[in-house]
Amino acid sequence: MTAAVSMRVTDFTGGPFAVSATDGEMLYSRIAPLLAVGRCVSVSFAGVKVLMGAFLNAAFGALCGSFSDDAIRGLLTVGDLPPDGSATVDRTIQNARRYYTNRAAYDAAWGEEMGEDRSQQEGTTP
């Protein structure tokens, strides 16, 4: 069996703040291709002091749109989280699963809330 590919969040954030969606997207872009070919990935949060939803949604929530729960659970591990980090990661993934399970309804509700009539917009994909 091939060893897991190890990644450190601080390599993507440049420091102890995992807060931006852009940094999360960079991490996602490294994780997703590895999961797609069945490689195990281990992500370390060592050195991270501040963790925000924008980063987590971009890095881990987006995985739920491309991979099954079994693939994520079986191939991805996270560790060295700051206090309450584990609960925050779990909540992010749970929310993303709910969203991707019923994406059209969530997008329609958001569009309605924002005053958009998505059914009338050409070229718009929910």
N, C-alpha and C positions, 0 to 999 in steps of 0.2 A: 504494500500500500504506500502511496506517495504521501510524504509529510505535508501538513497543512502549510499554506502560504501565510506567513505572518505579516501583519500590517500594524503600524502604530498611527493612531489618529493624529498625534502631534506632527507627523511627517506631512500631513495634509493641511493642518491648521497653522503650522508655523509657531505654535505656542500652546498655552494652557486653555485657550478659549475655543471650544467647539460650538460655535454659535451661528455661522453663516451657511445658508443654503448652498452657496457656491462651493465651499469647502466640502460639504456633504456630497454634492454632485461629483466632485473629483474622487472621493472615496468610493461612491457607488460605481463610477466608471472603471475602477480597478477591481471591485468585487464581482460585479455581474458577469463579466466574461469568464471568470474562473468558475463560478457556480454553474454557468451554462455548459461547461465541459466536465462537470462533476468533481471539481477540485474542492477540497476543504480549505476554508479561510478562517484564520484566527485574527481577530481585531483587538488590539490592546488600547485601552484608554489611559494607560500610565502617563502621568504628568498632566492630565486634563483636570482643570479645576472648575470650569464652568461649562455646562452642557445645556444646549437649548433645543427646542423642538424643531426649529427650522433646519438645523444641521441633521438631526436624527431623521426627520421626514425625508430629506433629500438622500441621505445615505442608506437608511434601512427601510423606511416606509415604502420607497419606490421599488424595493425588491419584491414586495407583495404583488405588484402588478405584473411581474415577469416570471415569478417562481412559485411553486406550490409550497404550502406550509411544511410539508415533509422535507422538501429540498432545503428550505431555509433552516429548519431545525437540525437536519442531518449534516449539513455542510458548513454552516456558519456558527462560530463561537465568538463571544465577546467577553472580555475580562478587564480587570484592573479599573473598574468603573468608580467614579467618585461617589460619595454618599448619595443615596437615593437614585443613583444612575440606573441601576438594574430595573427598578420600577418604571422609570421614565422610558427606557428602551422598550420594555414590555408593553407599556401603554401606547407607544408610538406604533408598534407592530400590530397590536390589536385594532387600533383605529384605522390603520392602513388596510388591514384585512376586511374590515367592515366596508370601507370605501370601495375597494376593488371588487368586492362581492356584489355590490349594487351601484356601480359607478354611474350609470345613466340617471338613476333616481337622485343621487347626491348632486350630480352636475345640474340637473333640472331644478332642484330645490335651490341651489346656489344662484342659478340664473334668475329664478323668480325673485329671490331675495334682493338681487342686484337690479331688478327691473328689466331684465333681458328676456326677449322672447326667442329662445334658441331655435325653435321650430321654423322661424322665418329667416334665419341667417343661412345664407348659402355658403357651402364649403366649411361649415363649422362641424367639427366632430367632438362629441362629448367626451 
